[in-house]
Amino acid sequence: MAPRRAYWKGFLKLSLVTCPVGLYPASTQAEKTHFHQINRKTGNRLRQQMIDEGTGKPVDTQDKGRGYELSKGRYVEIEPEELEAVEIESTHTIDIDKFVPEAEIDKRYYERPYYIVPDAESGEEAFAVIRDAMRDKGRVALARIVFASREHIMAIEAWDKGMLGTTLRFDYEVRDERAFFKGLPSLRVPKDMVVLASHILDSKAGHFDPAKLKDEYELALRKLVRRKASGKTIERQEQAEDRSNVIDLMEVLRKSLKGGRSAARKATPARKKKARQTRRSHRRKAE
């Protein structure tokens, strides 16, 4: 069983097959360095206060409400019970609608991952059957789940001994790439330059290892906090020189290409001379 309290508990349902499951966040921000706002004079933590932007006065908790801005400075107030009227009732069920090839899911739609595990021994066999069937078919389940008063679409796949469920963004949340790429020129890059660039890619080839991906800023923050807490002075370091070299890289490729052609031209006479000497040698032996 999972070691921590589940974020959500309910049932995974496929046709007539149902099994109890729990969802556990597969990512966390807990290990990141977080700062609080404090009063420099007292060292006490500061708390935020809601201020009326018109009067500049603090607003009591009982006077706070929600409003949708119809136009600049004009709001329609929405009451809590009115929001409840449109909330989707949680059935505590993950309803699988269909199974699709993983490659068909656009990576931009993936949002937040959760581990899905059986929540009772009685459902472990049914859970394993669904998991193994997805793995054998190479398919991902698309399912509907309700939590935080909203319905979410979740992509569920076999993951080790359990499953991984990732909430998906809706279509209106994903921006159309054409708005960003339409101004890019349609360049015809010389094939030999692409070949040269491919050689550079090959020299940097490797495998994905998340343990080797270091958050340098986070490491620097932790070091700063430790030094500050021990009473050491923090001095700003000189900014490293910007080595952005996208244009330089292309220039290097051009020079490499030019150098390669020059070397080829210089090497041609030498090869011809050697070939002539070889032919003469063969003729002498024949005589």
C-alpha positions as CSV (number, residue, x, y, z in Angstrom):
1,M,0.0,0.0,0.0
2,A,1.1,3.6,-0.6
3,P,3.0,5.2,2.3
4,R,1.1,8.5,2.5
5,R,-2.4,9.8,2.7
6,A,-4.2,9.6,-0.7
7,Y,-5.1,12.9,-2.4
8,W,-8.3,11.2,-3.8
9,K,-10.0,7.9,-3.2
10,G,-12.6,6.2,-5.3
11,F,-13.1,3.5,-7.9
12,L,-11.6,2.8,-11.3
13,K,-14.3,1.6,-13.6
14,L,-14.1,-0.2,-16.9
15,S,-17.4,-1.4,-18.1
16,L,-18.6,-3.9,-15.5
17,V,-15.1,-4.1,-13.8
18,T,-14.6,-1.8,-10.8
19,C,-11.8,-1.7,-8.3
20,P,-11.1,0.7,-5.4
21,V,-8.1,3.0,-6.0
22,G,-6.2,5.9,-4.5
23,L,-4.5,8.8,-6.2
24,Y,-1.2,10.2,-4.9
25,P,0.6,13.2,-6.4
26,A,3.6,12.0,-8.5
27,S,5.4,15.4,-8.2
28,T,6.1,17.7,-5.4
29,Q,7.4,21.2,-4.7
30,A,8.1,20.5,-1.0
31,E,11.9,20.2,-1.5
32,K,12.2,23.6,-3.2
33,T,13.5,26.5,-1.2
34,H,10.6,28.8,-0.2
35,F,10.8,32.3,1.4
36,H,8.3,34.1,3.6
37,Q,7.8,37.9,3.7
38,I,9.0,39.3,7.0
39,N,9.2,42.6,8.8
40,R,12.8,43.8,8.6
41,K,12.5,45.7,11.9
42,T,11.0,42.9,14.0
43,G,11.8,39.8,12.1
44,N,8.2,38.7,12.3
45,R,6.4,37.1,9.4
46,L,4.0,39.3,7.4
47,R,0.4,38.4,6.6
48,Q,-1.5,39.7,3.6
49,Q,-4.6,41.8,4.0
50,M,-7.3,42.4,1.5
51,I,-7.7,46.1,0.6
52,D,-10.5,47.8,-1.3
53,E,-8.8,49.4,-4.2
54,G,-11.4,52.2,-4.3
55,T,-11.4,53.2,-0.6
56,G,-8.0,51.9,0.3
57,K,-9.4,50.4,3.5
58,P,-9.1,46.8,4.7
59,V,-12.0,44.4,4.0
60,D,-13.4,42.1,6.7
61,T,-13.7,38.4,5.9
62,Q,-17.5,38.4,5.9
63,D,-17.5,41.2,3.3
64,K,-15.4,39.3,0.8
65,G,-17.1,37.9,-2.3
66,R,-16.4,36.8,-5.9
67,G,-17.1,38.8,-9.0
68,Y,-16.6,38.4,-12.7
69,E,-15.3,41.5,-14.5
70,L,-17.7,42.3,-17.4
71,S,-15.9,45.5,-18.3
72,K,-13.2,47.7,-16.8
73,G,-14.2,48.1,-13.1
74,R,-17.7,46.6,-13.6
75,Y,-18.4,43.3,-11.9
76,V,-21.2,40.9,-11.6
77,E,-21.2,39.3,-8.1
78,I,-21.5,35.5,-7.9
79,E,-22.8,34.0,-4.7
80,P,-21.3,30.8,-3.2
81,E,-24.6,28.9,-3.6
82,E,-24.8,30.0,-7.3
83,L,-21.4,28.4,-7.8
84,E,-22.6,25.2,-6.1
85,A,-25.4,25.1,-8.6
86,V,-22.9,24.4,-11.4
87,E,-20.5,22.3,-9.5
88,I,-20.3,18.7,-10.8
89,E,-21.1,16.2,-8.2
90,S,-18.2,13.9,-7.4
91,T,-19.1,10.3,-8.0
92,H,-15.7,9.2,-6.7
93,T,-15.4,7.1,-9.9
94,I,-12.7,7.2,-12.6
95,D,-14.8,6.4,-15.7
96,I,-12.8,5.1,-18.6
97,D,-14.3,6.2,-21.9
98,K,-11.8,4.9,-24.4
99,F,-8.3,3.6,-25.0
100,V,-6.0,5.4,-27.5
101,P,-2.4,5.0,-28.7
102,E,0.0,7.0,-26.5
103,A,1.5,8.7,-29.5
104,E,-1.8,10.4,-30.4
105,I,-1.8,12.5,-27.2
106,D,-0.2,15.9,-27.9
107,K,2.5,16.5,-25.2
108,R,1.1,20.1,-24.7
109,Y,-2.0,18.6,-23.1
110,Y,-0.2,16.8,-20.3
111,E,-0.7,18.7,-17.0
112,R,-0.2,17.0,-13.6
113,P,0.8,13.3,-12.8
114,Y,-0.7,11.1,-10.1
115,Y,0.2,7.5,-9.1
116,I,-2.8,5.2,-9.0
117,V,-2.7,2.2,-6.7
118,P,-5.2,-0.3,-5.4
119,D,-6.9,0.8,-2.2
120,A,-8.0,-2.6,-1.0
121,E,-6.8,-6.2,-1.5
122,S,-10.2,-7.1,-3.0
123,G,-9.5,-4.9,-6.0
124,E,-5.9,-5.8,-6.7
125,E,-6.7,-8.5,-9.2
126,A,-9.1,-6.4,-11.3
127,F,-6.5,-3.5,-11.1
128,A,-3.8,-5.8,-12.4
129,V,-6.0,-7.0,-15.2
130,I,-6.7,-3.5,-16.5
131,R,-3.0,-2.5,-16.1
132,D,-1.6,-5.5,-17.9
133,A,-4.2,-5.2,-20.7
134,M,-3.2,-1.6,-21.4
135,R,0.5,-2.5,-21.3
136,D,0.0,-5.4,-23.7
137,K,-1.9,-3.3,-26.2
138,G,0.3,-0.3,-25.8
139,R,-2.8,1.9,-25.1
140,V,-3.6,4.7,-22.8
141,A,-7.0,5.1,-21.1
142,L,-8.9,8.4,-21.4
143,A,-11.1,8.8,-18.3
144,R,-13.2,11.4,-16.5
145,I,-12.6,12.2,-12.8
146,V,-14.1,14.9,-10.5
147,F,-12.1,16.5,-7.8
148,A,-11.8,20.1,-6.5
149,S,-15.4,20.6,-7.8
150,R,-14.3,20.3,-11.4
151,E,-14.3,17.5,-13.9
152,H,-10.9,16.6,-15.4
153,I,-9.8,14.4,-18.2
154,M,-7.1,11.9,-17.2
155,A,-4.8,9.9,-19.3
156,I,-4.0,6.6,-17.5
157,E,-1.2,4.2,-18.4
158,A,0.5,1.2,-17.0
159,W,3.4,2.3,-14.8
160,D,5.6,-0.3,-13.1
161,K,3.4,-2.3,-10.7
162,G,0.8,0.5,-10.7
163,M,-0.6,3.1,-13.0
164,L,0.2,6.7,-13.8
165,G,-2.8,9.1,-14.3
166,T,-2.0,12.5,-15.8
167,T,-4.6,15.2,-15.9
168,L,-5.0,16.7,-19.4
169,R,-5.6,20.3,-20.4
170,F,-8.7,21.1,-22.3
171,D,-8.5,22.3,-25.9
172,Y,-9.2,26.0,-25.0
173,E,-6.2,26.0,-22.6
174,V,-3.7,25.1,-25.3
175,R,-2.4,27.9,-27.5
176,D,-2.3,27.5,-31.3
177,E,1.3,27.3,-32.4
178,R,0.5,29.1,-35.7
179,A,0.2,32.4,-33.8
180,F,3.9,32.1,-32.8
181,F,5.4,30.3,-35.9
182,K,3.7,32.1,-38.7
183,G,6.4,34.8,-39.0
184,L,9.2,32.4,-39.2
185,P,10.8,32.2,-42.7
186,S,10.8,29.0,-44.6
187,L,14.5,28.5,-45.0
188,R,16.1,25.9,-47.2
189,V,19.1,24.8,-45.2
190,P,21.9,23.1,-47.3
191,K,22.0,19.4,-46.7
192,D,25.7,19.4,-46.0
193,M,25.3,21.9,-43.2
194,V,22.6,19.6,-41.7
195,V,25.0,16.7,-41.9
196,L,27.6,18.7,-40.0
197,A,25.1,19.7,-37.4
198,S,24.1,16.0,-37.1
199,H,27.8,15.1,-36.3
200,I,27.6,17.6,-33.4
201,L,24.4,16.0,-32.2
202,D,26.0,12.6,-32.4
203,S,28.9,13.8,-30.3
204,K,26.5,14.9,-27.6
205,A,24.3,11.8,-27.7
206,G,23.3,10.2,-24.4
207,H,20.3,8.9,-22.4
208,F,17.8,10.6,-20.2
209,D,18.8,10.4,-16.6
210,P,16.8,12.7,-14.3
211,A,19.3,12.2,-11.5
212,K,21.9,14.1,-13.5
213,L,19.6,17.1,-14.2
214,K,20.6,19.6,-11.5
215,D,18.6,22.6,-10.5
216,E,21.6,25.0,-10.3
217,Y,19.5,27.9,-9.0
218,E,18.0,25.8,-6.2
219,L,21.5,24.5,-5.2
220,A,22.7,28.1,-5.1
221,L,19.7,29.2,-3.0
222,R,20.4,26.5,-0.4
223,K,24.1,27.4,-0.3
224,L,23.2,31.1,0.2
225,V,20.8,30.3,3.1
226,R,23.4,28.2,4.8
227,R,26.1,30.9,4.5
228,K,23.7,33.6,5.6
229,A,22.5,31.6,8.6
230,S,26.1,31.0,9.7
231,G,26.8,34.7,9.7
232,K,28.8,34.9,6.6
233,T,28.6,37.9,4.2
234,I,26.9,37.4,0.9
235,E,28.6,39.2,-2.0
236,R,27.2,39.4,-5.4
237,Q,29.3,37.6,-7.9
238,E,30.3,39.0,-11.3
239,Q,27.9,37.9,-14.0
240,A,29.3,35.4,-16.3
241,E,29.8,36.4,-19.9
242,D,26.9,35.7,-22.1
243,R,28.0,32.8,-24.3
244,S,24.8,32.5,-26.4
245,N,26.2,31.3,-29.7
246,V,23.4,30.4,-32.0
247,I,24.7,32.7,-34.7
248,D,28.3,31.7,-33.9
249,L,27.4,28.0,-34.2
250,M,26.1,28.6,-37.7
251,E,29.3,30.5,-38.5
252,V,31.4,27.6,-37.2
253,L,29.4,25.2,-39.4
254,R,30.0,27.4,-42.4
255,K,33.7,27.5,-41.7
256,S,33.9,23.8,-41.1
257,L,32.0,23.2,-44.3
258,K,34.3,25.6,-46.2
259,G,37.4,24.0,-44.6
260,G,36.2,20.6,-45.5
261,R,35.7,21.6,-49.2
262,S,39.2,23.2,-49.3
263,A,40.8,20.2,-47.8
264,A,39.0,18.0,-50.4
265,R,40.2,20.2,-53.2
266,K,43.8,20.2,-51.9
267,A,43.7,16.4,-51.4
268,T,42.5,15.7,-55.0
269,P,45.9,16.4,-56.8
270,A,47.7,14.4,-54.2
271,R,45.4,11.4,-54.7
272,K,45.8,11.7,-58.5
273,K,49.6,11.8,-58.2
274,K,49.6,8.7,-55.9
275,A,47.3,6.9,-58.4
276,R,49.7,7.6,-61.3
277,Q,52.6,6.3,-59.3
278,T,50.7,3.2,-58.5
279,R,49.9,2.6,-62.1
280,R,53.5,3.0,-63.1
281,S,54.6,0.6,-60.5
282,H,52.2,-2.0,-61.8
283,R,53.4,-1.5,-65.4
284,R,57.1,-2.0,-64.3
285,K,56.2,-5.2,-62.5
286,A,54.3,-6.4,-65.6
287,E,57.3,-5.8,-67.8
